[in-house]
Amino acid sequence: MYKLSLFHLLLIVILSACAGRRVQHDSNADTIALKHAENISIERQGDVVKAVLKNPWRPGEQLQTYYLVPEESKTNVPTDGIVIKTPIRRAVVFTTAHANLMQMLGCGNTIAGVADAKYMLIPDVKKRIANRLIVDCGDAMAPDIERIIDLKPDALLLSPFENSGGHGKLDQLGIPLIECADYMETSALGRAEWMKFYAMLFGCEQRADSLFEVVEKRYARLKKLAATARQSRSVLPDRKMSAVWYVPGGRSSVGRLYADACGQYAFATDRHSGSLPMPFETVLEKMGQADFWILSYTGQMNRRTLLAEYSGYSALKAFRTGEIYGCKVDQTPYFEQVSWRPDWLLEDLVQLFHPELKLSPLRYYRRLQP
């Protein structure tokens, strides 16, 4: 159990009091149109931005409401949400994907602390951690509370999970928690569009708008190109973990990527937006004859190590033909990039589903050696 100093207790009380002011609602609100994101709505109420996050696990319920208030603003806001003074100048970021987005939007200097520092592949972030300009706040599932308090951040960016029951001690600090639920969107472009919300927090909206426009147009072009292919191959995704093999639901962002790449996927008609847990026997029945296999890994991986991991893989067509493509995620910035550049991932998938189109070399995947 950690102990708080009197100063920190007073700070928490002050922050909590400031977040609970009762004020008037601006009836002249302008909705900010989002074309792809389904789990967030944004509107301007004068100089205040209201962002409402839907609960992706409980239809009809809200996950959180935020009021983004410019630091010089005198406007009061309702008490039905969390007040965020913008732009945020010091943040603790719990995921490498969101840390990378901040770098992409030019506000990486606001990262004061990170969780799971050992997984950060972003060169500038790694350098600043080594030089103690960014604080390592420990494991994301068990963060160092004292370090976070000492940083005096304006906000914490972290991912919510179903049935998690909140964020434990972090909920008690009086520091605004930004629920990064973008990963629950049902399309890759929907997830990427959340960059517009994050940009509003850090005062870099124009950069986010410009970046998303590039992503959206390039994604549409690749999708249209894939539709011109004369043939399409079938995919087997991921691999067995313990006794279960998780595959993307048909309505998940990855499942939708397969569809947009005009590829063949056994669970394309499935309606789940999350992962589907399956025994190997079902995977073998449904996708054992898939033309190629894609997976991610750390360390060293080849066909021999795969077979040593599980002998049943030898029954897969893709194993026998050698059509196995892996992404080495401890060296390749896959998780850092694909949330915000789904067009880059789509390009790889189009190339794998339709080799005849002869696109540029694969960005993330490499064929595994024997």
N, C-alpha and C positions, 0 to 999 in steps of 0.2 A: 504494500500500500504506500503510495507516495504522499508526501506532505506538501501543502501549499503555504507559501509565506503570506503574511498579512497583506503585503502589497498585492500579491496575485489574487487573493480573495476579494480585495477591494476592487481590483480591475474587473473581475468577473461580475461583481454586483453592478458596477457602472455600465459595463457593456450590456448586461441583461436589461437594465433599466432603460438604456437608450433604445434598445430594440423593441420596447413595448409601448411606445407613444401612441396615443389614440388621436387620429386625425381624420380628415375628410377625404372621400374618394373623388377622383377627377372623372366626371361623367363624359368629358370630351376625349375619350381614349381612341387612339388609332392603332388598329391591329397591324402587326408586322407580318406580312405573308411569308409562310414557309411552305415550299412546294413539295418537300419530300418527308420531313420529320413529322411523325405522328404523335409523339409523346411529350411535346412541349409546345406551348403557345406563348407568344410575346406581344405585348402592346405598350404603346407610349401613353402616359398620362401626364401631359405637360412635360416637365423635364425629368420625370421619373419613368423608369421602365419596369413593367410588371411581367414576370416570367412565371408561368404555371407549369409544373411538371406533373404529368399524369403518372399514376401508379401502374407500371407495366404488368404487374402480377395480379392486380385487383381492378378490373374494369369498372369505370365510373368513379373511382376514388382518386384523390390527389396525393402525390408523393411529397410535394413541397411547393410553396409559393415564395418568390423572392421579389423584393422591391429594390431596384438598383437606383441609388440616389447620388447625384454628383456631389462631391465633397463640399462644394461651396453653396449647395442648394439650401434654401430655408424652408422648402416644401415639407409638410408633414404627410405621412402616409398611413394607410390602415394598419391595424394590428393583427391582421390575419396571415402574416407572413414574416419572413426574415429580411431585415434591412441590411443592404450591402452598400457601403460607401464606395463610390467609384471615382477614379480608377483604383483597383487594388494595387498596392505598391509592394506588399510582402505576402507571399503565399507559401504554404506547405503543400506539396503535390505528391499524391500517393501512387500515381501510376505513371509509367514511362511514356505511355501514349499521350497523356495530357501535358507532360513536361515537354515532349517534342512539339506538340501543337503550339505551345507558348514560344518555343524557339522559331517555329515557322512563321508566327505572326509578329515576330520582332519584340516580344515582351518577355523573353527568357531571363532578363536581368531581375525580374520580380520574384524569381524562384529563390526563396530563402532557405527552404528545407525540402527534403524528399524522403519518402519511405522506400524500402527495398532498393537501396542505392546500388547494391551489387548487380542488379539487373539493368541498370541504366547504360545504354549503349551510345547515348548522345555525347559526342566528343566534348562540347563546351561544358556540359553538365558534369561529366567525369572529371574534367580539368578543374572545375570550380570546387567540386567535392574534395579533390586531392589537395587543393590550396586552402581548404577550409572556408571558402566563400559561400558554400552551400553546406548546410548541416545535415548529416545522416541521422534521420529520426527513427531508425530501427525498422523492424518488420511491419509491414502494412497491417497484419492481423494482430500485432501486439506492439504498437508504437511506443516510443519513449516519450511519455507525457511531459516530463520535466523539460526536456529539450524543446518540445513544441511550445510550452509556456514561455520559456526564456526567449524564444524567437519573436514573440509578440506579433504573430502574423495577423493580417487583415482577414484571411479566410483559409480554409482547408479544402482542397479538392480531392474527393475520394469517391469510390464507387459503392453504391448500395447493392445489397443482395436480398433475395427473397427470404423471408422469415428470419432475418438476422437479428431482429429485436433492437435495432438502432446501432449506434457506434460506441457503446460502452462509455468509458470515461471521457471520450472526446465530446460527447453530448453535454457534459457538465462544465465545459470550459468557458462558455460564453463567446466562443469564436464561431463566426458563421461557417456552417458546413455546406459546401456546394456538392449536391448529390449528382455525380456524373453518371447518369443512367443512359447515356447515349448508346451504350452497347446493347441495349434491349430494343433498339429500333429494328423494324422488320425489313429494312432495305439499307444497302451500303450508302447510298446517297442521303438517306434519311439520317443515318448516323453522322456522316460528314457534315451535314447542315447544322449540327449543333455547334460547330465552330463559330457561328454567328452569335450565339448566346455567350460563349466563353469570351469572345472578343469584346462584347459589351462590358464584361467585368473588368477588362484590362485596358479599355480605351483604344482599341485598335480595330474598330468596326470596318473601316474601309479596306484594310488589308485582308480581312476575312471574306468580305464580299468579293473582292477581286480574285482571291484564291479559289473560292467555291465556284465562281463562274468558270474558271479554267477547268476545274475538276468536272463540273457538270457537262460542259460542252465536249470534253475529251471522252468522257464516259459514254455519252450519247453516240459519238462517232464510232467508238469501238463496238458498241452494241449493234449499231446499224451494219457495220462491217461483218460481224459474226453471222448476221442473218443472211449474208450472201454466200456463205460456205455451202458447198455441195454435199459434204459429208460431215458427220459429227461423231466424236468418240464418247465413250462412257467413262465415268470417274468413280473411283473408290477413295473416299477421304479418311484421313486420320489413321489411327491404329489402336490396337487393343491395349487397355490400361487395366491391369489386374484382371478381374473377371469380366469386365465390361468394355464394349467398344462404343464410343460416343460418335454419332454422326449428326450433321446439321439437319435441323428440321426444314421442311420445304418452305416455310415462311420466315426462316431466319435470314439474316443479312447475307450469310454465305450461301444458303440455298437459293436466294434470289440472284446472287452473283452467277451461280451455275446457270440459272435460267437466262439471265441477260447475256451470257456468253454463248447461248444456244447450244448448251451441252446436254448430254444425256445423264440424268441422275435418278437413281432408283426411287428416291423419296421426294421427287419434285412435286407431287400432288399432296404431300403431307401438309397439314395446316398448323403445325407447331412452329413457334418462333424461337424456341430454344433448341437444345441438343436432345437427341433421342438415344437413350441407353439401350444397347442390344447385346445379346450373347453372340459369340463368334459364329455359331451355327446359323443364325439369322442373317448375319452379314455375308456369310459364305453363300447362302441360298439366294439372297437378293443382289449381291454385288460381286460374287466370286468370279464372274466372267467379265468384269469391268476391264476396259482397254488400258487404263493407266491408273496409277495409285499415287496420291500426293499426301505428304505428311510433314510434320515439323519435328525437329529433334535438337538436342544439345549434345555436346561432346562429339564423339566419332560415330558414324553410322554407315554401314554398307549392307549388302544383301546377306552376308555371313552373320553380322551382328543381329540383323533382324531375325534370322532363322534361329539363332541362339536364344533370342528373347522369347520366341514362341514358334514351335515347330509347325503349327497349323498353317502358318503363312505359306508354306510350300504348296498348298492346295489352291492358291489364288492364281488366276491367269496372269495378272500383272507381275507377280513374282517370277513365274516361269519364263515370261518373255523379257523380263528385265526392265519393263516400263514403270519404274518407280522413281519418283521425283521428290526430293527432300529439301526443306528449307532449314538451314542451320541457324536457329533463332538466337543463339548466344553470340553470333558474329554478324548476322544479317539483321538490319533494323526493321524486321517485318511488323512486329507489334507496335513499334513506334510510328510507322508510316501508314499502314493500310486503313486505319480508322478514318484518316483525313485525305488519303489519296487512293480511294478505291479504284480509280481509273488505272493506277499502276498494277494493282492485283488483277483487275479485269483483263488487262493486256496479256498477262501471263496465262490466264485461264483460256482466253481465246486462242492463244498459240498452242496450248496443250490439247484443247478440244478439236482444233482445226489446223493441223500442221501445214496444210496446203496453202494457207494464207501467208505464210512466211513473214511474220512480223519481226520486230527487233528481238535480239537475244533475251532469254528469260531474265527477269530482274531478281526474283526471289528463289526460284527453284532450280536445282541441279539434279541431273540424273545420277542415281546412286551407282557406285561401282560394285563389282562382284565381291 
